[in-house]
Amino acid sequence: MKSTRTNPNLLEATMEARWRKKQHQHWPSATAQHNDLKAAGVDVSHSTVCNWRAGLIPHHFTLMLIAAAGWRSIVTYVQAPAMEAGELAALEREIDERTKELTERRRELQARLAEADRLDRTRPHSPDVEPL
């Protein structure tokens, strides 16, 4: 079966592209973004904002501050691939667990069938009953 595991490099690149896109859509410049964030209580340097506009994603705590300052929709949009990947990873773990359980159950049933077949061969049959 082909693996559907999430590629962390692709996930990061997707989030960086979303972050870059949303910043450029919302703020015309790094200065405007810096001023808005500073006015909202998010204490970051202008050079940090310039790095963000180049695609670097802020640390998780800073993203929480940005969301709390009123730009939750931007943060949610940027974080969506990670949240979906987390949900997908949880589903994949559950599938792996269920597959393991089914494999174990299949082995148990095969062992029981083999034992029943062995007992059936060793049991004497009466002449008027045909064996199956």
C-alpha positions in Angstrom: 0.0 0.0 0.0 1.3 3.4 -0.9 2.2 5.7 2.0 0.3 8.9 2.4 2.6 10.3 5.1 2.9 14.1 5.0 6.1 15.5 3.7 7.3 18.0 6.4 9.3 20.0 3.8 6.2 20.4 1.6 4.1 21.3 4.6 6.5 24.0 5.7 6.8 25.4 2.2 3.0 25.5 1.9 2.7 27.3 5.2 5.5 29.8 4.2 3.8 30.5 0.9 0.4 31.1 2.7 2.1 33.4 5.2 3.8 35.4 2.6 0.6 35.7 0.5 -1.6 36.8 3.4 0.9 39.4 4.6 1.3 40.9 1.2 -2.5 41.0 0.7 -3.2 42.6 4.1 -0.3 45.1 4.5 1.2 47.1 1.6 4.7 47.2 3.2 6.8 45.8 6.1 6.5 49.3 7.7 2.7 49.2 7.6 2.7 45.7 9.0 5.2 46.5 11.7 3.2 49.6 12.8 -0.1 47.7 12.9 1.4 44.9 14.9 3.1 47.3 17.3 -0.1 49.3 17.8 -1.9 46.0 18.6 0.7 45.1 21.2 2.8 42.6 19.2 6.3 43.6 20.0 8.5 42.7 17.1 11.3 44.5 15.3 11.1 45.9 11.8 13.8 43.4 10.6 11.7 40.5 11.9 8.7 41.7 10.0 10.9 42.0 6.9 12.0 38.4 7.4 8.4 37.3 7.8 7.5 39.0 4.5 10.3 37.0 2.9 8.4 33.9 4.0 9.8 33.0 7.5 6.9 32.0 9.8 6.9 33.5 13.3 7.3 31.3 16.3 4.2 29.7 17.7 3.9 32.1 20.6 4.2 35.1 18.3 1.5 33.6 16.0 -0.8 33.4 19.1 -0.1 37.0 19.8 -0.9 38.0 16.2 -4.1 36.0 16.3 -5.1 37.6 19.7 -4.4 41.0 18.3 -7.1 40.6 15.7 -5.6 38.7 12.8 -6.9 35.3 13.7 -8.1 34.6 10.1 -4.6 35.1 8.8 -3.0 32.8 11.4 -5.7 30.2 10.9 -5.2 30.3 7.1 -1.4 29.8 7.6 -1.8 27.1 10.2 -4.5 25.1 8.3 -2.1 22.7 6.5 -0.4 21.8 9.8 -3.8 21.3 11.5 -4.9 19.1 8.6 -1.6 17.2 8.6 -2.1 16.6 12.4 -5.6 15.3 11.7 -4.3 13.2 8.9 -1.5 11.8 11.0 -4.0 10.9 13.7 -6.2 9.1 11.2 -3.1 7.3 9.8 -2.1 6.2 13.3 -5.7 4.8 13.8 -5.6 3.0 10.5 -2.2 1.5 11.4 -3.6 0.4 14.8 -6.7 -1.1 13.3 -4.6 -2.9 10.6 -2.4 -4.4 13.3 -5.5 -5.5 15.3 -7.0 -7.1 12.1 -3.8 -8.9 11.3 -3.6 -10.3 14.8 -7.2 -11.4 14.7 -6.7 -13.0 11.3 -3.7 -15.0 12.8 -5.8 -16.1 15.7 -8.7 -17.2 13.5 -6.3 -19.1 11.2 -4.8 -20.9 14.1 -8.2 -21.8 15.4 -9.2 -23.1 12.0 -6.0 -25.1 11.7 -6.6 -26.6 15.1 -10.2 -27.5 14.3 -9.1 -29.0 11.0 -6.4 -31.1 12.8 -9.0 -32.3 15.4 -11.5 -33.2 12.6 -8.9 -35.4 10.9 -8.0 -37.3 14.0 -11.6 -37.9 15.1 -13.0 -41.3 13.9 -16.0 -41.0 11.6 -19.0 -43.3 11.8 -19.5 -45.3 8.6 -23.0 -43.8 8.0 -21.8 -40.2 8.2 -19.8 -38.7 5.3 -16.9 -36.5 6.3 -17.2 -32.9 5.1 
